[in-house]
Amino acid sequence: MEAKKSLKAVAACALSVAMLFAGAACGTSDGSDDAASSDSGSKSSELTGYDVSSVQKDDDIAKLLPDYVTKDGKLTIGMDTSYAPAEFLAEDGKTPVGFDVDIAKALAQVFGLEADPETANFDSIIPSVGSKYDIGISSFTVTKERLEAVDFVSHFDAGSAWAVKKGNPNKIDTSDLCGKKVAVQTATMQETEANKIAKQCEADGKDKLEVISSKLQTDVTTNVVTGKADVFYADSPVAGYAIAQTDGQLEMLGTVEGVAPEGIVIKKGDSQMDEAVQKAVQKLIDDGTYLKILKYWGVEDGAIETSEINTPGAE
């Protein structure tokens, strides 16, 4: 897929609801599963999500699920709800919403289970899949390193984007970040890349690049707005939404880069679960539910046509 053309669309959509969600992604408490919109496929005043209640159980897919998933009647999903518009907390500060949340709910419908999205720190999700969580859905880029620890079922394509203060007053050039301060979210692919750049600055004998890592994307954004950092680096849909929420204080620097698959995290080697999730995602793609969810959130250019197990992604 070519690089995201939808970033401006994401920002425009997000700007229209920025006032509603000014503090929406700041909490870390567990959320309840009651965020479906009463008007299928349309944005409500609270942008609560696309209504997936009409998605029917597929018995052939559901029977593929291992017993540890079905025994309690719930699909428990670990997600970092600070990453709008993929997964964040609604105006009530408790309810997870976003396009990943809607996809998770739709998967639960296919399985005939109750969706149970639970808020967690991003870096704690992968180690907890297969024990605390049945799956993890939290804008995880599929990387070789992560594939050593868990399995992935691809469900979205995203690139990375840089954001600076409006007008780029510090004259940031992403081809030469030595001596600058870069804000990233902890345990993301962008943190890994920023640290690589920092090491190269050191090896070249240039000024130190300081990487400022935060658990929450909201804090990453704030660090640039307040001047604590010069630039932030994040997934492209997330960057677009974050920029829109600052009401003109930030802007994207350069173009979206490094488009790669994102995936649903599954316990390593759990072939039954891999197959069940892949078939469920593909069913949602084929019946149109998947694209309707993405369009609702303005991120349809990240859509994929074929869901795959353990697709090689970024380095």
Buried (B, 14 or more C-beta within 10 A) or exposed (E): BEBBEBBEBBBEBBBEBBEEBEEBBBBBEEBEBEBBBEEEEEBEEBBBBBBBEEBEEBEEBBEBBBEBBBEEEBBBBBBBBBBBBBBBBBBBBBBBBBBBBBBBBBBBBBBBBBBBBBBBBBBBBBBBBBEBBBBBBBBBBBBEEBBEEBBBBBBBBBBBBBBBBEEEEEEBEBEEBBEBBBBBBBBBBBBBBBBEBBEEBEEEEEEEBBBBBBBBBBBBBBBBBEEEBBBBBBBBBBBBBBBBBBEEBBBBBEEBBBBBBBBBBBBBEBEBBBBBBBBBBBBBBEBEBBBBBBBBBBBBBBBBEEBBBBBEBBE
